[in-house]
Amino acid sequence: MGVSKKGKRKIMIDGNVYWWFAEEGAGGEPVVHILAADHSFLADCNMYCPVLRITKDSRKGVRDLVIPFDVSDRYAAFTPKYIEELIRIGISDNFNTLGGE
């Protein structure tokens, strides 16, 4: 089954296709959702919280990753560069999970 492309933006990283979109979270904060085209990766990130919540990853499982920069100071909005950085953090083996896992 494919990914619905309506309202989503496409980004390619290392030959893999990802789709992303931003929406208002429950508390009014901007939240971005990222999904791999093959459904192997699904992540969410609140603009004002330095955590990338990975809710599906076929290679590494579910986890919360610390983002190594201050999100609110670095970007005023979700940009393709910011989304690329989030995806690279999510697929990398070099970033720390919360709780010391």
N, C-alpha and C positions, 0 to 999 in steps of 0.2 A: 504494500500500500504506500502511495506517495504522500508527500507533505502538501497540505493546502497552501498555496502561494499567496492567496488573497490577503493583503495587508502586511505581508512580510517582505523583508529585504534579504537578498542573497549575498553571500560572501564565500569566496573560495580560499581555502588555506591548505597548502601542501597538496593540491589536487583533490581535496575533499570539499564537498558543498555543504554549507550550513545555512540555515534560514533563521532570521531573528526579527523580533518586533518588541516594541516598548509599549507599556500601558501604565495606567495609574494603579498603584497598589492599594491595599485596604486602608492604609493610613494616609493616603494622598501622595505618597512618594512615588517617583518613577521607578519602574521595575522592567528589566529586559529579560526576555526569554530567548534561549538559543536552542536549536534543534538540528542535529545532523540529518541530511537528506535520507540516509539509510536507517534512521531512527536509533542509531547506536549510542547517541550522546544527547542528553537533555539537561540544560542548566538554567538557573535563574540568578539574577543579581539585582539587589536593591541599590539604587544610585548612591544612597547615603550610608551604606553599610559595607565595610571592607571584607565581605565574604561572598564567594562564589559557591552557591549551593548546586551541586551536581546530583540530580535525582535519578539519572540513568546513565550508565557508562558500561558498555559491554566488556570493556577490557579491565576496568579497575573498580567497579562497583559504585555505590552511593557514598558521597562524602561532602563535607564542607571544606573549602580551601580558603586560606587567608590570602587576600589580595595584597601584594607588597607595595602598595601606594595608596595615598589618600584619595579616594574616589571623588569626594565632593570638591576638593581643591583643584584636581587635575583636569576635570572636564565639566563643562556646564551642561552638556547634553550627551546622549549616546551617539557616538560617531563610528564610522567603519573602523577607524584605527583603534578605538577603545574596545569595540566588539572583537576585533582580531586579537588584542591583548588578552581579553577574557578567555577566548577559546584556547589560545596558546597556554595559558595557565591551566585550564581544565584538562588539556590533553598531555601536559608535561608530567614527567616524573620528579621534577625538581622543586615542587612547591609543597609547603607544609599543610597538613590537614589540621583542623581544630581538634583539640583533645589529645594531641601528640601521637596520633595513629601513624 
